[in-house]
Amino acid sequence: MTHPYRILRALLLALLLGAGAQARAQSGPYGNEWIVPGQTYYKIKVARDGLYRLDYNYLTQAGISGVNPQQLQLWRRGRQVAIHVAGNQNTLDPSTVVEFYGQRNDAELDRDMYRVPAANTQPV
């Protein structure tokens, strides 16, 4: 007959080894390395691929104020997207306009979550 403590120790050892393997599996890059802690970010929803223009009213309604427009950046999937800033180059004012080419969400990042590609309700 096997001693109960022996089984318990074997089970505990197996759990500890499994937890260690899981921790190592998640120690790689997550895809959010471009995020700077403490920096403010705003989400811009894009429904269709195309050119977009954000005027002063849109920017101020989003809560953006008191920044140099030349320091604005646009990011998509961890890569910086080119923008064109027109108007006053030093402060946000009614002449400020930010233009960029926006791309809608195409579920590219969700591709590996589906064994059967047809199961994705928003295919690429």
Secondary structure, DSSP 4 states (H G I P E B T S, - for coil): ---HHHHHHHHHHHHHHHHHHHHHHT-S--S-TTPPTT--------SSSEEEEEEHHHHHHTT--SS-GGG--EEETTEEE-EEEES-SSS--TT-EEEEEE-----GGGGGG-SSGGG-SS--
